[in-house]
Amino acid sequence: MSNKTKKSQNQVRSLISVSPKLYRYITSELEKRYHIHSYDLQAGAITKENGIHIFVRFGEHYNHEKDQFLTNEMLEDEKVLETFVEEVGEACKQVMIDDYFNKMAP
């Protein structure tokens, strides 16, 4: 494998450009279950030989993050994806609530 190929595999890219189907699944489930919209988060990914490392950033300045490496086999398993969406949704919901109360505090 050339150095250029190795370097591009370690570069964080937008999840929508790496896997549009996975991006749509995550964002639609977050919106449906938690009322979290795509503009409330930033989703990035690093492609690896045997899967995708996903990074979801959220919060007022996108300074909170959940990440997970998903192998190609795990990407086919709906339960694994549901668990990841639940973890992101719960964490994002809590951060959004905390951010709201911090803004409203006198």
MARROLUM-574635 format. One record per atom (N, C-alpha, C): x negated, y negated, z negated; residue number from 1; atom name. Coordinates in pm, 1 decimal. Each point is the difference from the previous one (the first is absolute). Example, Ala and Ser with C-alpha at 12.3 -4.5 7.8 and 13.67 -1.06 7.14 Angstrom:
<marlos>
(marlo (-1319.0; 569.0; -780.0); 1; 'N') (marlo (89.0; -119.0; 0.0); 1; 'CA') (marlo (-90.0; -120.0; 0.0); 1; 'C') (marlo (35.0; -105.0; 72.0); 2; 'N') (marlo (-82.0; -119.0; -6.0); 2; 'CA') (marlo (77.0; -109.0; -73.0); 2; 'C') 
</marlos>
This chain:
<marlos>
(marlo (-85.4; 117.7; 0.0); 1; 'N') (marlo (85.4; -117.7; 0.0); 1; 'CA') (marlo (-89.5; -123.4; 0.0); 1; 'C') (marlo (28.0; -94.1; 85.4); 2; 'N') (marlo (-82.9; -119.7; 9.2); 2; 'CA') (marlo (25.5; -93.0; -117.2); 2; 'C') (marlo (-94.7; -92.2; -23.2); 3; 'N') (marlo (14.7; -96.5; -108.5); 3; 'CA') (marlo (120.7; -89.4; 21.6); 3; 'C') (marlo (28.1; -34.9; 125.0); 4; 'N') (marlo (114.5; -86.0; 30.1); 4; 'CA') (marlo (130.5; 70.0; -38.8); 4; 'C') (marlo (11.9; 129.2; 27.7); 5; 'N') (marlo (119.4; 76.1; -35.0); 5; 'CA') (marlo (12.9; 11.7; -150.4); 5; 'C') (marlo (-109.1; 26.8; -70.6); 6; 'N') (marlo (3.4; 9.4; -145.9); 6; 'CA') (marlo (42.7; -132.1; -61.3); 6; 'C') (marlo (-53.8; -110.3; 52.3); 7; 'N') (marlo (32.4; -131.5; -53.8); 7; 'CA') (marlo (148.4; -30.9; 19.9); 7; 'C') (marlo (54.9; 31.1; 115.5); 8; 'N') (marlo (140.8; -30.5; 25.7); 8; 'CA') (marlo (92.0; 87.4; -84.4); 8; 'C') (marlo (-45.7; 118.2; -39.6); 9; 'N') (marlo (82.2; 85.1; -84.6); 9; 'CA') (marlo (5.5; -50.3; -143.1); 9; 'C') (marlo (-98.0; -78.2; -43.0); 10; 'N') (marlo (-2.2; -51.3; -136.3); 10; 'CA') (marlo (57.3; -140.3; -9.9); 10; 'C') (marlo (54.9; -51.4; 105.4); 11; 'N') (marlo (53.3; -135.5; 1.9); 11; 'CA') (marlo (149.4; 3.2; -30.9); 11; 'C') (marlo (42.6; -86.7; -92.9); 12; 'N') (marlo (141.5; -8.8; -33.7); 12; 'CA') (marlo (71.9; -73.2; 112.8); 12; 'C') (marlo (102.6; 64.7; 52.0); 13; 'N') (marlo (83.2; -59.2; 105.2); 13; 'CA') (marlo (143.3; -0.5; -48.2); 13; 'C') (marlo (82.3; -78.1; 63.6); 14; 'N') (marlo (141.5; -5.0; -35.0); 14; 'CA') (marlo (62.3; 138.3; 21.7); 14; 'C') (marlo (81.8; 42.3; -96.0); 15; 'N') (marlo (64.6; 131.0; 11.9); 15; 'CA') (marlo (90.2; 6.7; 122.3); 15; 'C') (marlo (61.4; -111.3; 35.5); 16; 'N') (marlo (89.5; 0.4; 116.1); 16; 'CA') (marlo (-76.3; 29.9; 129.6); 16; 'C') (marlo (-127.8; -36.8; 5.9); 17; 'N') (marlo (-77.9; 31.3; 120.2); 17; 'CA') (marlo (-59.0; 141.0; -6.4); 17; 'C') (marlo (-23.6; 50.9; -120.1); 18; 'N') (marlo (-55.1; 134.8; -15.2); 18; 'CA') (marlo (108.9; 105.1; 19.0); 18; 'C') (marlo (114.6; -20.8; -66.5); 19; 'N') (marlo (110.5; 95.5; 7.1); 19; 'CA') (marlo (133.6; -74.2; -11.5); 19; 'C') (marlo (52.6; -46.8; 112.1); 20; 'N') (marlo (126.4; -74.2; -3.6); 20; 'CA') (marlo (114.6; 78.9; -63.8); 20; 'C') (marlo (4.4; 129.9; 24.3); 21; 'N') (marlo (106.2; 84.3; -56.2); 21; 'CA') (marlo (-7.8; 3.9; -152.2); 21; 'C') (marlo (-119.2; 16.3; -54.8); 22; 'N') (marlo (-19.8; 3.0; -144.9); 22; 'CA') (marlo (30.4; -136.9; -61.6); 22; 'C') (marlo (-42.7; -106.9; 66.2); 23; 'N') (marlo (29.1; -135.3; -47.8); 23; 'CA') (marlo (150.5; -23.0; -7.9); 23; 'C') (marlo (71.2; 36.6; 106.4); 24; 'N') (marlo (146.1; -18.0; 1.7); 24; 'CA') (marlo (66.3; 83.2; -109.0); 24; 'C') (marlo (-48.2; 121.9; -20.8); 25; 'N') (marlo (57.7; 85.2; -105.0); 25; 'CA') (marlo (-18.2; -64.2; -137.3); 25; 'C') (marlo (-122.6; -40.2; -31.4); 26; 'N') (marlo (-28.1; -58.3; -132.2); 26; 'CA') (marlo (79.5; -127.6; -20.8); 26; 'C') (marlo (-2.9; -91.1; 96.5); 27; 'N') (marlo (69.3; -128.2; -18.0); 27; 'CA') (marlo (151.4; 17.5; -3.8); 27; 'C') (marlo (54.7; 89.6; 79.4); 28; 'N') (marlo (146.1; 18.4; -1.4); 28; 'CA') (marlo (45.1; 65.2; -130.7); 28; 'C') (marlo (-77.2; 94.7; -52.4); 29; 'N') (marlo (35.1; 64.1; -127.0); 29; 'CA') (marlo (-12.3; -98.7; -116.1); 29; 'C') (marlo (-103.5; -82.0; 1.4); 30; 'N') (marlo (-14.9; -100.7; -105.9); 30; 'CA') (marlo (114.5; -100.3; 3.8); 30; 'C') (marlo (41.9; -36.4; 119.2); 31; 'N') (marlo (111.3; -94.6; 11.5); 31; 'CA') (marlo (130.6; 64.8; -44.4); 31; 'C') (marlo (21.4; 123.2; 41.5); 32; 'N') (marlo (123.9; 70.2; -32.5); 32; 'CA') (marlo (11.4; 29.2; -150.1); 32; 'C') (marlo (-107.6; 49.6; -60.0); 33; 'N') (marlo (5.3; 43.6; -140.0); 33; 'CA') (marlo (-24.2; -111.9; -101.2); 33; 'C') (marlo (-89.2; -95.0; 35.2); 34; 'N') (marlo (-45.0; -99.4; -98.0); 34; 'CA') (marlo (25.5; -144.4; 42.1); 34; 'C') (marlo (55.5; -20.3; 116.9); 35; 'N') (marlo (23.3; -134.9; 54.4); 35; 'CA') (marlo (-130.9; -77.3; 11.9); 35; 'C') (marlo (-106.4; 70.1; 32.6); 36; 'N') (marlo (-131.4; -59.2; 23.2); 36; 'CA') (marlo (-18.0; -6.8; 151.0); 36; 'C') (marlo (-24.6; -118.6; 50.8); 37; 'N') (marlo (-7.9; -22.0; 144.1); 37; 'CA') (marlo (-144.0; 5.8; 48.5); 37; 'C') (marlo (-16.6; 14.2; 128.7); 38; 'N') (marlo (-133.8; 13.2; 57.6); 38; 'CA') (marlo (-85.4; -123.5; -25.2); 38; 'C') (marlo (61.4; -117.8; -15.5); 39; 'N') (marlo (-78.4; -120.7; -27.6); 39; 'CA') (marlo (-41.3; -9.3; -146.8); 39; 'C') (marlo (46.4; 90.8; -84.8); 40; 'N') (marlo (-41.0; 4.4; -140.3); 40; 'CA') (marlo (-128.3; 79.8; -19.8); 40; 'C') (marlo (-48.2; 62.2; 104.6); 41; 'N') (marlo (-118.3; 84.2; -13.4); 41; 'CA') (marlo (-87.5; -5.7; 123.0); 41; 'C') (marlo (-122.2; 47.8; -17.3); 42; 'N') (marlo (-94.0; 16.4; 110.2); 42; 'CA') (marlo (-43.6; 146.1; 0.1); 42; 'C') (marlo (13.4; 64.2; 112.9); 43; 'N') (marlo (-35.5; 141.0; 10.0); 43; 'CA') (marlo (-118.0; 16.1; 95.1); 43; 'C') (marlo (-106.2; 60.5; -50.8); 44; 'N') (marlo (-118.2; 25.5; 80.6); 44; 'CA') (marlo (-35.4; 147.2; -4.9); 44; 'C') (marlo (-90.0; 38.9; 87.4); 45; 'N') (marlo (-39.8; 140.6; 4.8); 45; 'CA') (marlo (-139.5; 15.1; 57.1); 45; 'C') (marlo (-64.8; 105.0; -43.4); 46; 'N') (marlo (-127.2; 42.0; 58.2); 46; 'CA') (marlo (22.6; 140.2; 54.1); 46; 'C') (marlo (-26.5; 18.2; 127.8); 47; 'N') (marlo (16.7; 133.5; 57.7); 47; 'CA') (marlo (-124.9; 82.9; -28.1); 47; 'C') (marlo (23.2; 122.3; -37.4); 48; 'N') (marlo (-107.4; 96.6; -25.0); 48; 'CA') (marlo (21.9; 117.1; 94.6); 48; 'C') (marlo (-95.7; 90.4; 2.7); 49; 'N') (marlo (11.2; 116.4; 88.2); 49; 'CA') (marlo (121.9; 85.2; -32.0); 49; 'C') (marlo (26.7; 17.4; -129.6); 50; 'N') (marlo (106.7; 92.9; -39.0); 50; 'CA') (marlo (119.9; -68.9; -63.7); 50; 'C') (marlo (15.6; -133.4; 20.5); 51; 'N') (marlo (115.6; -67.7; -55.8); 51; 'CA') (marlo (-12.8; -151.3; 2.8); 51; 'C') (marlo (80.4; -65.0; -83.6); 52; 'N') (marlo (4.4; -145.8; -7.1); 52; 'CA') (marlo (-5.8; -41.6; -146.5); 52; 'C') (marlo (-84.1; -97.9; -29.5); 53; 'N') (marlo (-4.4; -59.7; -133.3); 53; 'CA') (marlo (83.5; -127.4; 8.2); 53; 'C') (marlo (111.1; -3.8; -74.7); 54; 'N') (marlo (96.0; -110.6; 6.9); 54; 'CA') (marlo (-19.9; -92.3; -119.6); 54; 'C') (marlo (4.7; -130.9; 26.3); 55; 'N') (marlo (-8.7; -102.9; -103.3); 55; 'CA') (marlo (123.3; -87.4; 11.8); 55; 'C') (marlo (75.7; -13.5; -107.5); 56; 'N') (marlo (115.8; -88.8; -0.8); 56; 'CA') (marlo (-25.9; -105.4; -106.9); 56; 'C') (marlo (-7.1; -126.0; 43.6); 57; 'N') (marlo (-24.5; -111.4; -91.8); 57; 'CA') (marlo (129.5; -77.6; -18.3); 57; 'C') (marlo (21.4; -47.8; -123.0); 58; 'N') (marlo (123.3; -72.0; -29.5); 58; 'CA') (marlo (-24.4; -95.6; -115.0); 58; 'C') (marlo (98.7; -80.0; -32.0); 59; 'N') (marlo (-12.2; -100.9; -104.2); 59; 'CA') (marlo (-8.7; -136.6; 63.4); 59; 'C') (marlo (0.0; -102.1; -84.6); 60; 'N') (marlo (3.8; -136.6; 50.5); 60; 'CA') (marlo (-115.3; -30.0; 96.2); 60; 'C') (marlo (-118.9; 44.2; -31.1); 61; 'N') (marlo (-115.8; -24.5; 87.0); 61; 'CA') (marlo (-55.1; 131.8; 54.9); 61; 'C') (marlo (84.0; 101.1; 4.5); 62; 'N') (marlo (-38.7; 133.7; 47.8); 62; 'CA') (marlo (-121.7; 52.8; -76.6); 62; 'C') (marlo (-4.9; -28.0; -130.0); 63; 'N') (marlo (-115.2; 42.4; -78.6); 63; 'CA') (marlo (23.0; 131.4; -74.7); 63; 'C') (marlo (113.5; 64.5; 20.4); 64; 'N') (marlo (26.1; 132.4; -56.5); 64; 'CA') (marlo (-1.4; 99.8; 115.4); 64; 'C') (marlo (-45.6; 120.1; -29.0); 65; 'N') (marlo (-15.5; 96.3; 109.1); 65; 'CA') (marlo (30.3; 141.7; -46.4); 65; 'C') (marlo (63.3; 74.2; 86.6); 66; 'N') (marlo (15.7; 144.8; -14.3); 66; 'CA') (marlo (-63.2; 59.9; 125.2); 66; 'C') (marlo (-75.8; 104.9; -17.5); 67; 'N') (marlo (-58.6; 64.8; 116.1); 67; 'CA') (marlo (4.5; 150.3; -17.9); 67; 'C') (marlo (-6.4; 67.9; 111.7); 68; 'N') (marlo (-1.1; 146.2; -3.4); 68; 'CA') (marlo (-55.9; 51.5; 131.7); 68; 'C') (marlo (-78.0; 106.8; -10.9); 69; 'N') (marlo (-46.9; 68.5; 119.4); 69; 'CA') (marlo (98.9; 110.9; 32.3); 69; 'C') (marlo (48.7; 0.0; 121.6); 70; 'N') (marlo (94.2; 102.3; 43.8); 70; 'CA') (marlo (-63.5; 79.6; 113.4); 70; 'C') (marlo (-15.1; 130.0; -21.9); 71; 'N') (marlo (-52.5; 85.7; 106.1); 71; 'CA') (marlo (106.8; 14.7; 107.9); 71; 'C') (marlo (-39.7; 51.2; 113.2); 72; 'N') (marlo (96.1; 20.2; 109.1); 72; 'CA') (marlo (112.8; 93.6; -42.8); 72; 'C') (marlo (-31.5; 100.7; -81.8); 73; 'N') (marlo (102.3; 92.2; -49.6); 73; 'CA') (marlo (95.7; -72.1; -95.4); 73; 'C') (marlo (-54.6; -87.4; -85.4); 74; 'N') (marlo (83.4; -74.3; -95.0); 74; 'CA') (marlo (94.4; -96.3; 72.5); 74; 'C') (marlo (-43.6; -53.8; 112.8); 75; 'N') (marlo (83.8; -92.2; 76.4); 75; 'CA') (marlo (125.0; 68.7; 54.7); 75; 'C') (marlo (-7.3; 130.9; 15.8); 76; 'N') (marlo (114.9; 75.9; 48.7); 76; 'CA') (marlo (98.0; 35.4; -112.5); 76; 'C') (marlo (-44.2; -10.6; -125.2); 77; 'N') (marlo (80.6; 37.7; -115.2); 77; 'CA') (marlo (78.4; -120.5; -50.9); 77; 'C') (marlo (132.4; 4.2; 12.4); 78; 'N') (marlo (85.1; -112.1; -42.0); 78; 'CA') (marlo (-9.9; -27.3; -149.1); 78; 'C') (marlo (-18.2; 103.3; -80.9); 79; 'N') (marlo (-7.8; -17.8; -145.9); 79; 'CA') (marlo (-120.2; -85.9; -38.4); 79; 'C') (marlo (-112.9; 21.1; 64.7); 80; 'N') (marlo (-120.7; -77.8; -28.7); 80; 'CA') (marlo (23.2; -146.3; 35.3); 80; 'C') (marlo (60.2; -24.5; 115.2); 81; 'N') (marlo (28.2; -137.6; 42.0); 81; 'CA') (marlo (101.9; -65.7; -92.6); 81; 'C') (marlo (101.9; 74.1; -41.4); 82; 'N') (marlo (99.7; -54.2; -93.0); 82; 'CA') (marlo (-64.5; -38.0; -132.9); 82; 'C') (marlo (-89.5; 83.8; -49.7); 83; 'N') (marlo (-68.5; -28.1; -126.1); 83; 'CA') (marlo (-83.5; -127.0; 11.9); 83; 'C') (marlo (-71.2; -15.5; 111.3); 84; 'N') (marlo (-80.5; -120.0; 20.8); 84; 'CA') (marlo (88.8; -124.2; 6.9); 84; 'C') (marlo (111.5; 7.8; 70.4); 85; 'N') (marlo (92.3; -113.0; 9.9); 85; 'CA') (marlo (55.2; -35.3; -138.1); 85; 'C') (marlo (33.3; 100.7; -79.9); 86; 'N') (marlo (50.4; -24.7; -136.0); 86; 'CA') (marlo (-104.9; -69.7; -85.9); 86; 'C') (marlo (-125.3; 46.5; 7.1); 87; 'N') (marlo (-107.1; -61.9; -78.0); 87; 'CA') (marlo (-20.1; -145.7; 41.0); 87; 'C') (marlo (-3.2; -25.3; 129.7); 88; 'N') (marlo (-16.4; -136.9; 49.4); 88; 'CA') (marlo (121.0; -84.1; -38.4); 88; 'C') (marlo (119.1; 53.0; 18.9); 89; 'N') (marlo (122.4; -74.0; -29.0); 89; 'CA') (marlo (11.1; -39.0; -146.0); 89; 'C') (marlo (-25.7; 93.0; -89.6); 90; 'N') (marlo (8.2; -29.3; -143.6); 90; 'CA') (marlo (-104.8; -102.1; -42.3); 90; 'C') (marlo (-122.4; 16.9; 48.6); 91; 'N') (marlo (-107.1; -93.5; -35.2); 91; 'CA') (marlo (29.0; -139.0; 56.3); 91; 'C') (marlo (43.6; -6.2; 123.4); 92; 'N') (marlo (29.7; -128.3; 63.7); 92; 'CA') (marlo (117.3; -68.3; -68.5); 92; 'C') (marlo (102.7; 74.7; -32.2); 93; 'N') (marlo (116.4; -55.9; -68.8); 93; 'CA') (marlo (-41.1; -62.0; -132.6); 93; 'C') (marlo (-82.1; 70.1; -76.5); 94; 'N') (marlo (-43.7; -51.2; -129.4); 94; 'CA') (marlo (-83.8; -127.0; 15.1); 94; 'C') (marlo (-89.3; -1.2; 97.6); 95; 'N') (marlo (-84.1; -117.7; 23.1); 95; 'CA') (marlo (86.4; -119.0; 42.4); 95; 'C') (marlo (99.2; 23.9; 84.7); 96; 'N') (marlo (87.9; -108.8; 43.9); 96; 'CA') (marlo (81.3; -55.4; -117.4); 96; 'C') (marlo (46.7; 86.2; -87.9); 97; 'N') (marlo (73.5; -44.7; -119.4); 97; 'CA') (marlo (-92.3; -82.2; -89.7); 97; 'C') (marlo (-121.8; 50.6; -23.0); 98; 'N') (marlo (-96.4; -72.2; -83.4); 98; 'CA') (marlo (-34.1; -136.4; 60.0); 98; 'C') (marlo (-22.5; -3.4; 132.0); 99; 'N') (marlo (-30.3; -126.6; 68.3); 99; 'CA') (marlo (115.4; -99.0; -16.3); 99; 'C') (marlo (122.3; 49.0; 12.4); 100; 'N') (marlo (116.2; -87.1; -13.6); 100; 'CA') (marlo (6.8; -60.0; -140.4); 100; 'C') (marlo (-15.3; 82.9; -101.6); 101; 'N') (marlo (9.3; -51.3; -137.2); 101; 'CA') (marlo (-117.7; -91.2; -35.2); 101; 'C') (marlo (-116.4; 25.1; 58.0); 102; 'N') (marlo (-113.2; -90.4; -22.4); 102; 'CA') (marlo (26.1; -137.1; 60.9); 102; 'C') (marlo (67.4; -5.1; 114.1); 103; 'N') (marlo (34.5; -127.7; 62.3); 103; 'CA') (marlo (107.4; -73.4; -79.4); 103; 'C') (marlo (92.9; 75.4; -57.3); 104; 'N') (marlo (113.2; -61.5; -70.3); 104; 'CA') (marlo (-31.6; -35.9; -145.3); 104; 'C') (marlo (-109.2; 52.6; -51.7); 105; 'N') (marlo (-34.6; -27.8; -140.3); 105; 'CA') (marlo (-36.7; -149.4; -15.8); 105; 'C') (marlo (45.2; -63.1; -108.4); 106; 'N') (marlo (-29.6; -142.7; -18.3); 106; 'CA') (marlo (-145.4; -26.6; -28.6); 106; 'C') 
</marlos>
